[in-house]
């Protein structure tokens, strides 16, 4: 009996010893497992890249679903690696050194190590299942044909093909002259009821389809009339414009451009619309001004804007651009002289379209080679005279100007299809822009999708964008270049391909800002949602594509809703808000964003000094944007953020950076 008990006890001890050994191996092998996991992530990303370079017509629903599963697996594996950095490898300042310190670290990280080891096992099991699924359904990336537009990463648009200056004005010279003359004229032949010259405010409308060059026309008119007006300003109005929330922001833009202040912290920092409108009226008193209100979508938006623009009886002028004929009529001063106040921009004539295309592809005043003329004519017919479509396709074709490129011209021409020719709508434009997007090298696609984070018509600070790309790991090292220099090259490449509008120089040495055309942004948003690259909180609802990885806040309404309570923020890598108010509920949850790399709260007035204690615990943070907030002090604990690379904190912050 005793021997049986002893034997049973020995067996129990042996099992316990075996369990302890397995637990020890489990805990001690975490570092090696994380290394293997990094390799797995690299292979998964390579597989995704290969499939993304395939012809879309050959990628069926099975392949797309499998790619989504691999993508989510790669995201989760990267999160697991970040957890390792955060919970285990992170060594806080003033940590105990020596053998005792190492032993203490092992003790306090035992439970996180165990959880991480279990998570890695689960990820490996998922990876095996995904791999087996691929074999089971016959998904083979090697068997898929590459897209006709695929080019290696090193292929770029030749610098000589960059469209600048007068080349962008092809076909609209006469319209520029007519509109400029009408805007500049002071109407001395028209008299008021008091028999005085009419010096009242006049409004001109430019109306036309997306991509016709309305904004380019208005900006060129402003440039040509600089000496005819005391001050000028150009502001954009998005489709989602809400007078109650956005009118104050538009007034602030006008004030900054009218006064041309040297600092973001100026007299326009208030939020009261009446006060801002009064200040604007005072600054414009006795001055002849020219203001462009770009991209107005509704009569209601115009009526709200019109109420804050003063008629100072100085023959001031406003130019409104819109896609809507009825909006153009409502905005303009047209009565019996409709053609004088409403300027309808039309598609380019074939000869003008041909000139724009050849300037884009071959350089200014260069002709198309004979062997490409027929294909060029087919392409231009399908672009329907839309400058944006012509430039996009032209930049794409510029990489195939050699005699051997004729076949590629034909293949790309055939891939455009006749949709634009049969139905020149935004959907047809989208097809051409998607073609240009698909032609981008792999690393530029991610940078282009990243632009979807920013709202429509938003002026994006160039440096802010480049530092965010770097912080997100979208910029890859190149020998002999800094990451910032590589990011600059990425940016210039997207500009040269007309995916980003060229940045305009700000006054007083401010960093340049750029914009993305609405049609380009629409494609970027579609691609980002398709790959769960970005999730949005917008005015008409929540756009979640599964686990939230990057979150863009573009509405006050949703922030206050119950969605915030049910959302898991533990996987969010990037958080950006574009609303000054309504963020308090979100800010109180900052501690839940444990894997956050980018925190951009520029202009967020709800952010207070006490929120910084949560920020100082985001140990993986690489980018911190605080410009335009009410933060007055950076706590000393911010030194604990060992991965922090860039901080945009404005000039009102003070603090210790020992």
C-alpha angles and dihedrals in degrees: 000000000000090000089052091051090046091048090050090047091050089051091050091049090049091051091047090049090050091050091048090050091049090047090049091050089047093052099037094047097057095099092053092045090053089053091053089047091056089054090050091052091051091052093046091051090049090052092049090049092053092050092046089058092057124105106271092223088062094050107090130189092272092056093045093050091048090050090051090052092049091046093052090046090052091049091051092047090052089049089053090053090049090051088054090053091046104042105026117017094038111104114193121221115273091022114162114269132212131037094317091052092050092048091049091050090052091051097048092044096047095098095044088048091053093048090047092049090052091048091051091052090052091049091051090050090051090048091053091048092050091048092050090048089054092053093043094055097037098244107169122172092193091059094055115094116239117248116265089240096052114127130169118265093255094060111104139171109270111254091231089066095060110125113223141154118347094010089073090057096062110142098005100076093106092048090050091052095047095047092044092052092048094047094047096047115101095205097236090171092061118081133198124229087273091057091250125133111274106252097162125132113276128199124209124193129211110196131182147116122295113280096025094111104256093147092045089053094049093047092049090051089052091049092051093048100047093119094047096064134051093223140003137196137180120201132172129226117202128215089252093056111149114189094208093055107022106037092081091052091050090051090051090053090051092049093050092050096042094048093031090214120199096222136048088226104074144124091294095070093104122100102213108111094205092053092047091049091050091050091049091050091051093049092049095044110128093002129114106228137186117204127181116206103195127206105002111184105184143030089234091058092050093048091053092048094045092059092064098046109092124226098217095174092242097118090262119174139211126198117201122193119200143155093221123086094204091051090051090054093047093049101045130079089238119142116137090348099061095146090054096055102029117062115191113204113211135195116279119269113248095258092050091046089051091051092049091049096048092045088052097046105033106018135261116326093000123133130227114254115252095245091059100041097092093049091046091055091052091050093049092049090055093047090061094214095296108147095208092053092045093051093046093052091041092056089049093051093046089081091061104051096123121098089257091059096072092094091052090050089055094047094049091045090054092047092057090066125195099281094109091047094050098036115016096196135128089274090059090049089049090057092056093045090049088054089054091047093051089052092060118107112258096257092051093052091065091048090050093049088050089065088067087077090073121076125248114287091007116153104230118205106235096218091045090054095047094049089049091052089053093047091051092052094245093126117075127208119258124191113263095010133095118232089251091055090050090048089051089053091051090050094048090050092054090048091049089053091050091241088121123034112242111270117252121224115249122219124261095025097297117159113271120257131213138196138209120226113248092242091051091048091051090058092044091052091048093051092045093052092045091058096036088243095139136016121204137210103199137163097267098046147300122306107203121164097189122289110023111244103160120018125202116189111205103157141057093208100066095044091068094047131098091255088086092062095052098044120103107223097176093101098044112123099176130034121185128169125192097183120091094206138035097048101109095101089052094046091053087060097053091112088066092062092082096154096045116143100170124039111177114175098157111165094007106145093184091068110102134182093260090061090065091078087069092046091054089060095057092098096177094054114132103167127039121183117191102151114139094014127120093246108133101173137038110211120233089242089075085084086075090072095093095174096050109126106166134026123186101191105150122223102290097072125096129178150125121291097171 
